[in-house]
Amino acid sequence: MSRAVRILLTQRIALLAVLIVAVVVTFFVNDAGGYLTAPYDFDYMSAALITAVPLAMLGLAEMLVILSGRGGIDLSVGAIVSLAGMVFGFAYGEWGWPLWLAILATAGFGALLGAVNGFLVSYIGFPALIATLATFYAYKSLAIVINDQQPISTGPIQELFSISKSVELPLFGEYVPDVPLGIFTFLLPTVVAVWVLLARTAYGRRLYAIGTNDVAARWAGLPVKDTRFKAYVYAGLISGLVAVVTVGQFASARPDAGVSGNGMALPAITIAVLGGVAITGGIGRVAGVVLATLLIVWLNAGILLAFVGNEGSQYQLLALGAVLVFAALLNGLTNRRYGGSAS
């Protein structure tokens, strides 16, 4: 028993897998008992994955900057999604650029916005919280005024809704629910790219090193400032890709796409921390972020069915806060008992 507890406390992947099973089984039981307002089944779970695409991608973006240490965090990712989405709306929806070129330009623009964050944090020395809060306000304002507070909903933009459709999996698709296309076109390539970057490149090793102890990394001759700067650039690039995803989902380039309601930044940070990324830097795995996203998405999907009307959305916020507190307490307990964060 103690061995199982130790595994759950020190192996975040195992813990998240157990929590996902517990959440799904709980809602299946409630569905069978008639306590939900609509069926909670595999079709519903698959449809809910449409929200996992931007959340997981931004969770990976936050993972990169948090790994860089020194209080690394990016509060501006939602604002980057809004502003980059408007740029994509202009490029593809009004200027008639080819889709591939508009996507590349949007990703590059997101990387440029991320570079501003990276420059302020890495080379000027601003605390990441202050720097990205400032750029959050700046990018959010620019997204609103760039088109006089109006969304861009031209014909080509509306046709992009097709990238949000669900598709049948090859070979065994008739036996399982259809899966949102964005999983394959945006999320999986991003997951693979970030995993390769962190696990198979010298840059990834440097990022973990400076996040663990940037003083030691500096004495070892590692380019600390450049490595941290690039983490924010990569985060901005991913946010630019998320902008394309959100334009497709809304069939409109909206100036508030990434900042409406509670915005995209806080859920992304929650997912990163829940996924085992140590807020102090230097610890975190891609698989943890992906599993944390599934947990949040399927938990939120079930909560919506457990309440009538708009109450469910309010309880989603309560659940998100509870999950964040749980992750923080778990990290603290793991540090005290076993001398390290769950990975």
N, C-alpha and C positions, 0 to 999 in steps of 0.2 A: 504493500500500500504506500509506504513512504517513498519507494522508488518511483511509483507512478506519479505521486505528487511532485517529486523532484523533476521528473521529465516535463510535466505540464508547466512548472514554474520556470524552467530553464530553456525549454524548447518551445518558442512561440508558435512555430508551425503546428506542432501537435495540439497545443491549446486551442488555436483558432479552428483547427479541424473538428475538435470535440465541440466547441461552441456552435459551429455551423450546423453540425448534426443535431445538437440540442434545440436550436432555434427552429430548424425545419420540422423536426418531429413534434415540437410543441404546437406549431401552427397546423400541422396535419391533423393532430389529435383534436384541436379546437374546431377545425373544419368538419371533421367527422361528427363532432358533437353538435354541430349547427350553431356554433357561437360566432361565426364570422359572417360578414355581410355578403360575401361572394366566395366562390371556391378558391382555396389555396392549393394549387396543384402544380405539376411540373410545367404545364403550359404557362401558367401565371408566373412562375419563377423564371422561366426563360424570357418571357416578355419584359420582366423587371430588369433584366441584364442591360437593357438599353441605357439605363442610368449609370451602370457600372463603367461604361466606356470613359466618359470624361472624369469620373471620380477616381478611377484607378490611375489614369494617366497623370492627373494632377497630384495624386498621392505619390507617384514615382518622382514627379518634379520636386515635391517637398522633401522627399527622401534624399535627393541629391544635395540640396542646400543644407539640410539638417546634418547630414554626414560630414559636411565640411567643418563642423565644430564652431567654437566661439559664438554660441547662441545663434547659429545659422537658422534662418526661417525666412519665408517669403510670403508676406501678406498681400502682395500685389498680383498673384497669379490670376485671380478672378477678374481684376481690372485689365490685365493683359489679354485675357480671353475676350473681353468686351471690345477693347480698342483694336486688337488684331482681327476680330470678327468684322468690324466695320471696314477695315482695310480690305479684307477678303471680299466683302460686299461690293465695294467700289471696283476692285480689280476684275472680279468674275461677273458680277451682276450688272455693272454699268459700263465698264470700259471694254468688256468683251474679251478679256484675256483667256487663253486656253486654261482648262481646269488645272492641269498639272503645274502650269506656270504660276497660277494664282495661289495654289497650295504652297509651292516652294517660297513664293514671295511672302506669304502670311507667316510661314514658319520662320523665315529669315527676319521678318519684322519683329516677331515675338522674341527671337534670340537677341535682337538689338535692344529691345526693352529690358530683357534680362541682363544684358551687358551693362546697362545704366545702373541696375541694382548691384551688380558685381563690382563695378568700379567704385561706387560709393562705399561698399562694405570692405572690399579687399584693399584698395589703394588709398582711399581717403580715410578709412578707419571708422566710419559711422557704425554704430550698433545696427545689426541687421533688422531688428524690430522697428527702429526709428526710420531707417533708410527705406525699407519696403512699405512702411505705413505712409511715408511721404509720397512715394511713387504710386501707391495705390490711389491716393486722392488725385494725383496729377493725371494718371492714365484714365481713371474713371471720368474725370471732367472732360478730357479730350475726346473720349468716346461719345460723350453726350453732345458736345458742341460741334463735332466734326461734320455732322449732317443735320444740324438744327434740331436735335433731339428726335429725329425721325428714323425709323428702321428702314432698311433697304430690302424690298420684297419684289424685285423684278422677276420676270419669267425664268431666267436661268437659275436664280436663287431658289425659287419655289420648286423647280424640278429636282433640286438637290435632296429633297425629302426622301428620294429613293435610296439614299445611302443609309437611311435609318430603318429600312424595312428588314424584316426577318427572312432568312433563307433556310432552305432545307440542307442539312449536312449530306455530303456525298456518301454513297455506299449504304449507310445505315440510317439515313435521314428519315425514312418512313416510320422508324421505330422510336424516334425521339422528337421532342418539340423543335420547331424552327428556332434558329438562333439569330439575334440581331447582326446584320452585316458588318456594323462598325467594330465588332469583336475581332474580325479577321482583317479588315482594311486599316484599322488604326490601333486598336489596343494591343493585339498580339505582336505586331511589328515593334511597337514601343517597348513592350515588356522584354522582347528578345534583345533589342538594341541596348536598353539600360542594363540588362543582365550581362551582356558581352562587355559593355563598357566597364562595369564594376568588377567582374570576375575574371576577365581575360585580357585586360590591358594594363599597361604601366600606370596610366592615369588613375584607374580604379584603385590600385594599391596605394598611390600617393594620396588619394582622397580619404581613404580609411586612415592612413597614417597621420595626416594633418588634423583630422577630426579627433583622433585619440589623444594626440599631444603635438600641437603645432610648434612648440618650442623645440622639442626633440627633433621634429621633422626639419626645422630650419637649421639646426646644428648638423643634421645629417646631409645637408646640402639640397634638400628638396625645394622646389619652387612653390612655396606656401601661398603667396598672393595670387600667382597665376592659376594654381589649382583651384583655389576657392572662387576666383573670378569665373572660371569656366563652369563651375557648378551652377552658378546663377544664369549663365548663358544657356546651358542645356535646359534648365528649368523654364526659361523663357521660350525656348524653341518648342518644348513639349506643350506649353500653354498656347502657342500659336497653332499647333495642330489641333488642340482641343477647340480652338475658336472655329475651325472648319467643321468639326463634329457638331458643335452647338448650332451653327448656321443651318446645317443639314437637318438637325432635329426640329428646329423651330420653323424651317422653310423661310427663314428671314434673318437678316443680319441685324440684331438688336443691340442698341447701345448699352443696355443693362443686362446683357445675357449672362455675364459672369458675376454680377454684383447685386442682382435683385434678391430680395428676401434677406437671407443670411449669407449670401454670396457663396462662392466656391472654395475660397481659401480655407475657412475653418473646417469644413468637412474633410478637405484634403489633408490638413495637418492632423486631424483626429485619426484618419485612416493610417497615416504614416506612423504615428505613435502607437496605435493599437497593433499595427503590424510588426512591432518590435524595434522600430528605429529609436535609438536612444537620443533624447533631446539634447544631451551633452555632446553628441557627435561620435563618429567612428564606429557605430554598430548599427547594422540593419541589413535586411535581405529583401530581394525583390519578391520572392514567394510570399513573404509575410504581408507585404502591402496588397498583393492580389487577393489573398485569403481574407484579409481584413475588409477589403472592398465587398467581397461576396457576403460576408457576415452583415455588414451595414445595409447593403442593398436588400437582402432577403429579410432582415429584421424590419426595415422600414416598410417593405411591401406587405408584411404581415400586419404591422401596426395599422396601416391604412384600412385593412379589412376588419379590424377588431373594433372600430368605432364608426359611428354614423356621422355623415357630413364632414365638416372640416376639423373635427376634433382630432382625427388621426394625425394630421400634419403637426399639430402642437405637441402631441405625445412623441412624435418622431424627434423633435428637438430635445425633449426630456431624455429620450433614450440615447441620443447622441452625446449629451452631457454626461449621462451615467456611464456610458462606454469609455469616454475620455478619462473620467475619474478612476474607473476600474483599471484602465491601462497604466495610469500614473501610479496607483497604489501597487499594482503588480510589479512594475519596474522597481519601485522602492523596496518591496519585500524581497525580490530576487537579489537586489544589490546587497541587502543586509544579511541574508541567509547564505547566499552562494557567491557573493563577491563579483557579480556581473549581471548585465541586463539579459533578458531572454532574447534569444536569437533564432 
